[in-house]
Amino acid sequence: MLQKLKISKKITLTVFIGLAGLVAIAIIIVAGLRNNSGIYYPPPPDALGPAPVFPQQSQPPNLSLRKSVTALTAAEKTAFVAALNQLQFTPSNGSSLSRYEQFVVQHILTMGFRQSLGATGPARGNPAHSYPAFLPWHRQFLLDFEQALQAIDPSVTIPYWDWTDPDALTVMLQADFLGEGGTGTTVEVNGSGRFEGGEVTTGPCSTWQLNPKLHFDPLTLDSLGTHLLRFVGLPPFNRYPLPQSEIDHLFKTDNYEVFNALIEGALVPTEQNGQKDYAPGWALHAFVHSVIGGSQVDWNDWNKGIVHQLDVLGTMDSIPASPYDPIFWLHHANVDRLWAQWQDQGHSGPTFYPSAGKPFGHNLLDPMWPWDGGLSQPGNYGPPNTDLRALYSRPAQESIVSASDVLDFRQLGYTYAGLPETDFQASDNE
């Protein structure tokens, strides 16, 4: 029997977590520019970057190939799902969490790097979001997850979800693949009607019992329960597929920080009195999280171009807990693919990443948590009366990774379908 979802209003600008939190961070970043507080702020959307260069590069043999989800064979889908399930049902060493859930808690703890929460060490700002290391941090996160899958089945790679492909969403949301959209809850969307979402009852996650300490609403810190939740295509996040023009816009900049900020989607470009700037927004990566997770927004504000989130509904809409939904990995594989494509278009190498002047953890050679040998530690972020740090089994102490270590994705052992497979040649504009 369908139940009516009670909608409660929450103040978003005081929260630094989730999609609303990314927007809140964006607002504070914008304010930082205005008051010269020194808070990280990307250069203007029209900022110049180094001139593109196309150095000759050798491609290692036997690269893993990440394919579009729409290109997977039935056997590849089955293998991917089987590896997901084995990760979820295999206990991790020294923790009550599964091996899969270790990735979830790692993502959650990136939200804990505030001194008020007890964070220690030199790391400043969220190591994985809203700063320059958004792309390299998630590249290493994906690689670690893919290698965990390949330890179970060497044939498995993470497929990517091309947001412009009208068939991709349908392919993912199959009962015999990643499960259908949620059911059991109706949501009234002002002026748009009633929509259904809720618990996912098909696919690999239908048998998963999510840990309520890890699966929570980032606005209230209340648990979202023990079942994966989806509210697919809930307005205003029913604009799918994304227009190719939005993707094309990413490739008009030669500046890494601009590219990084735009693809994360918490900032959108604006122009006032001929001056190009940013405003808090909901685009690309951030928007697609809500295509699956669903979110209630203040429609009066939304129609004015103002982002004001009222409620987090589904798992993918809770940024901290979003890796609990396997679609997260396909979504971020596409983020990484677009960065790889941008790199292949003359933006490879350390020249196209900030070397200094950013918060610690976001410069070229800074070690990124948790691959920093224990240099920094997060504070206690999560639901009340819990300490998720006690559940986390961090990577080996000798595993040190900085942004510079992950710039060349092919040297990490993988590539994407559709990217060049041969050595690059110098371009005419070198």
KAQUINOR-V613302 format. One record per residue. RES is the residue in three letters. OMEGA is omega in whole degrees, 0 to 359 (999 if undefined). Layout:
res,omega
RES,OMEGA
RES,OMEGA
This chain:
res,omega
MET,182
LEU,176
GLN,179
LYS,181
LEU,178
LYS,182
ILE,179
SER,181
LYS,180
LYS,177
ILE,186
THR,191
LEU,178
THR,184
VAL,184
PHE,189
ILE,175
GLY,178
LEU,175
ALA,179
GLY,177
LEU,177
VAL,179
ALA,176
ILE,180
ALA,180
ILE,180
ILE,177
ILE,177
VAL,179
ALA,179
GLY,177
LEU,185
ARG,185
ASN,177
ASN,183
SER,181
GLY,177
ILE,181
TYR,176
TYR,181
PRO,177
PRO,181
PRO,183
PRO,180
ASP,181
ALA,179
LEU,172
GLY,176
PRO,177
ALA,179
PRO,176
VAL,182
PHE,181
PRO,175
GLN,180
GLN,176
SER,180
GLN,178
PRO,178
PRO,171
ASN,177
LEU,170
SER,183
LEU,174
ARG,186
LYS,171
SER,179
VAL,181
THR,181
ALA,181
LEU,172
THR,177
ALA,180
ALA,179
GLU,176
LYS,181
THR,180
ALA,179
PHE,180
VAL,180
ALA,179
ALA,175
LEU,182
ASN,181
GLN,176
LEU,183
GLN,184
PHE,176
THR,179
PRO,175
SER,182
ASN,174
GLY,182
SER,175
SER,180
LEU,174
SER,177
ARG,177
TYR,185
GLU,174
GLN,176
PHE,178
VAL,183
VAL,176
GLN,179
HIS,179
ILE,186
LEU,174
THR,180
MET,187
GLY,184
PHE,173
ARG,181
GLN,179
SER,178
LEU,180
GLY,178
ALA,179
THR,178
GLY,187
PRO,183
ALA,181
ARG,181
GLY,177
ASN,184
PRO,187
ALA,187
HIS,169
SER,178
TYR,186
PRO,183
ALA,177
PHE,183
LEU,180
PRO,179
TRP,182
HIS,175
ARG,178
GLN,178
PHE,177
LEU,181
LEU,178
ASP,181
PHE,180
GLU,179
GLN,175
ALA,176
LEU,183
GLN,173
ALA,176
ILE,180
ASP,184
PRO,182
SER,188
VAL,168
THR,178
ILE,175
PRO,179
TYR,180
TRP,176
ASP,186
TRP,180
THR,183
ASP,183
PRO,182
ASP,188
ALA,182
LEU,179
THR,180
VAL,181
MET,188
LEU,176
GLN,182
ALA,182
ASP,177
PHE,183
LEU,177
GLY,181
GLU,175
GLY,183
GLY,178
THR,172
GLY,181
THR,175
THR,181
VAL,175
GLU,179
VAL,187
ASN,176
GLY,184
SER,177
GLY,182
ARG,183
PHE,183
GLU,174
GLY,177
GLY,186
GLU,175
VAL,187
THR,177
THR,179
GLY,187
PRO,186
CYS,181
SER,178
THR,180
TRP,170
GLN,182
LEU,179
ASN,184
PRO,177
LYS,180
LEU,186
HIS,188
PHE,177
ASP,183
PRO,179
LEU,183
THR,188
LEU,174
ASP,179
SER,172
LEU,175
GLY,187
THR,180
HIS,173
LEU,183
LEU,174
ARG,173
PHE,191
VAL,174
GLY,178
LEU,180
PRO,8
PRO,183
PHE,176
ASN,178
ARG,181
TYR,0
PRO,176
LEU,179
PRO,177
GLN,181
SER,179
GLU,177
ILE,181
ASP,182
HIS,179
LEU,188
PHE,179
LYS,180
THR,172
ASP,184
ASN,183
TYR,185
GLU,175
VAL,179
PHE,181
ASN,182
ALA,183
LEU,183
ILE,177
GLU,168
GLY,175
ALA,174
LEU,176
VAL,182
PRO,176
THR,177
GLU,177
GLN,179
ASN,177
GLY,180
GLN,178
LYS,184
ASP,176
TYR,170
ALA,174
PRO,184
GLY,182
TRP,188
ALA,172
LEU,184
HIS,182
ALA,181
PHE,185
VAL,171
HIS,183
SER,172
VAL,179
ILE,187
GLY,182
GLY,180
SER,172
GLN,181
VAL,172
ASP,188
TRP,177
ASN,178
ASP,183
TRP,181
ASN,175
LYS,182
GLY,181
ILE,180
VAL,179
HIS,182
GLN,178
LEU,184
ASP,166
VAL,184
LEU,186
GLY,184
THR,182
MET,180
ASP,172
SER,185
ILE,180
PRO,186
ALA,190
SER,177
PRO,176
TYR,176
ASP,181
PRO,177
ILE,177
PHE,187
TRP,177
LEU,178
HIS,182
HIS,172
ALA,177
ASN,173
VAL,181
ASP,179
ARG,181
LEU,175
TRP,178
ALA,179
GLN,177
TRP,178
GLN,180
ASP,180
GLN,173
GLY,185
HIS,180
SER,177
GLY,186
PRO,178
THR,185
PHE,173
TYR,183
PRO,183
SER,184
ALA,174
GLY,180
LYS,176
PRO,183
PHE,184
GLY,184
HIS,173
ASN,189
LEU,186
LEU,179
ASP,173
PRO,181
MET,174
TRP,6
PRO,182
TRP,186
ASP,178
GLY,179
GLY,183
LEU,179
SER,179
GLN,178
PRO,171
GLY,184
ASN,177
TYR,178
GLY,180
PRO,180
PRO,175
ASN,175
THR,173
ASP,184
LEU,178
ARG,181
ALA,182
LEU,188
TYR,174
SER,188
ARG,178
PRO,180
ALA,184
GLN,183
GLU,181
SER,181
ILE,182
VAL,172
SER,178
ALA,182
SER,183
ASP,186
VAL,182
LEU,181
ASP,185
PHE,180
ARG,177
GLN,174
LEU,172
GLY,180
TYR,172
THR,181
TYR,174
ALA,179
GLY,176
LEU,182
PRO,180
GLU,181
THR,180
ASP,175
PHE,176
GLN,180
ALA,182
SER,181
ASP,185
ASN,176
GLU,999
